[in-house]
Amino acid sequence: MTRLLTVNKFVIYLVLIAFTAGCTTMRSLPATDAQSLASQIEVGDKIEIVRNDLTEVSFKVNAVSDEGISGNGVFVAYSDIRQVQVSQFSHAKTWSLIAGIVVVVGVIAAAASDPGLSLGGGSP
């Protein structure tokens, strides 16, 4: 019975980690012109910018104006942007993570319910 409780706690931790991790990916935006960039970036987006002098800055967007993008006390003019990447939620990564957790949970549950199976190491 104790072994089953330990497995249940492990499963709960895995599920909590999966849903708090939030699978994201970075998507590059073509830095064609200010109007194009402004239409693709929204307040609340997490972005990474490479400036023309090759310095990099990352922040959560607080404002998108005609002149540039700002957040966390940083302002970057569109004319100073070489490359922009926006963080996006990835459905494929999230479903892959969930499927992997389901498989692991199934293996652990099968091992816990059958005393003849072992997850490795040690004697009974």
VOGU-3710 file (C-alpha; in Angstrom, 3 decimals, decimal comma):
1> mtrlltvnkf> 0,000/0,000/0,000  2,861/2,398/0,817  4,382/1,755/-2,596  1,100/2,703/-4,289  0,900/5,972/-2,296  4,451/6,826/-3,363  3,528/6,159/-7,003  0,437/8,373/-6,667  2,539/11,246/-5,280  5,024/10,814/-8,132
11> viylvliaft> 2,199/10,931/-10,690  0,787/14,085/-9,108  4,208/15,768/-9,242  4,656/14,810/-12,909  1,268/16,221/-13,843  1,908/19,464/-11,956  5,292/19,891/-13,612  3,808/19,240/-17,055  1,120/21,867/-16,696  3,292/24,511/-15,068
21> agcttmrslp> 6,122/24,114/-17,563  4,095/25,450/-20,502  5,791/24,381/-23,717  6,837/27,359/-25,780  8,938/27,945/-28,835  10,552/31,051/-30,315  9,294/32,227/-33,725  11,388/34,621/-35,811  9,609/37,610/-37,300  10,780/39,093/-40,565
31> atdaqslasq> 12,072/42,591/-39,753  10,787/44,169/-42,934  9,359/47,466/-41,711  7,992/49,100/-38,564  4,332/48,662/-39,505  4,809/44,954/-40,207  6,612/44,364/-36,908  4,078/46,395/-34,944  1,224/44,311/-36,340  2,919/41,041/-35,303
41> ievgdkieiv> 3,856/42,000/-31,728  1,331/42,438/-28,944  1,484/43,741/-25,388  2,312/40,785/-23,140  4,473/38,948/-25,710  7,869/37,752/-24,547  10,413/38,762/-27,173  14,125/38,567/-27,921  15,630/41,306/-30,053  19,017/41,443/-31,762
51> rndltevsfk> 19,921/45,073/-32,399  21,909/46,335/-35,378  25,025/46,542/-33,166  24,471/42,805/-32,402  23,562/43,373/-28,740  20,655/41,277/-27,526  17,787/42,172/-25,231  14,854/40,086/-23,966  11,734/41,413/-22,284  7,981/41,180/-21,939
61> vnavsdegis> 6,340/43,808/-24,149  4,586/46,626/-22,269  3,956/48,899/-25,269  4,068/48,842/-29,058  4,220/52,296/-30,630  4,861/53,813/-34,039  8,505/54,353/-33,021  9,396/51,047/-31,365  8,792/48,399/-28,730  9,249/48,753/-24,988
71> gngvfvaysd> 9,128/46,660/-21,857  10,900/46,250/-18,512  12,400/49,729/-18,808  13,895/49,030/-22,266  12,938/50,791/-25,498  14,095/49,544/-28,901  13,383/51,610/-32,013  12,274/49,691/-35,089  15,208/51,195/-37,009  17,578/49,559/-34,499
81> irqvqvsqfs> 16,145/46,036/-34,884  18,043/43,410/-36,823  16,044/40,363/-35,691  13,003/39,702/-33,484  11,814/36,431/-31,995  8,475/36,037/-30,225  7,728/33,318/-27,693  4,718/31,225/-28,699  2,831/28,411/-27,036  3,639/25,126/-28,830
91> haktwsliag> 0,737/22,700/-29,060  2,962/19,954/-30,525  5,491/20,137/-27,683  2,738/20,199/-25,076  0,930/17,150/-26,485  4,251/15,285/-26,797  5,018/16,035/-23,157  1,572/14,872/-22,053  1,878/11,655/-24,092  5,285/10,951/-22,553
101> ivvvvgviaa> 3,904/11,471/-19,059  0,986/9,134/-19,765  3,405/6,404/-20,883  5,636/6,854/-17,824  2,645/6,868/-15,487  1,312/3,696/-17,135  4,621/1,883/-16,671  4,910/2,989/-13,053  1,291/2,062/-12,287  1,736/-1,374/-13,866
111> aasdpglslg> 4,903/-1,975/-11,841  3,238/-0,795/-8,638  0,155/-2,976/-9,067  2,106/-6,157/-9,913  4,519/-7,160/-7,121  6,283/-9,495/-9,591  7,446/-6,541/-11,673  10,332/-4,376/-10,597  11,407/-0,895/-11,583  14,979/-2,018/-11,104
121> ggsp> 17,515/-2,274/-8,347  17,484/-4,089/-5,053  15,821/-7,188/-3,779  12,218/-7,403/-2,546
//
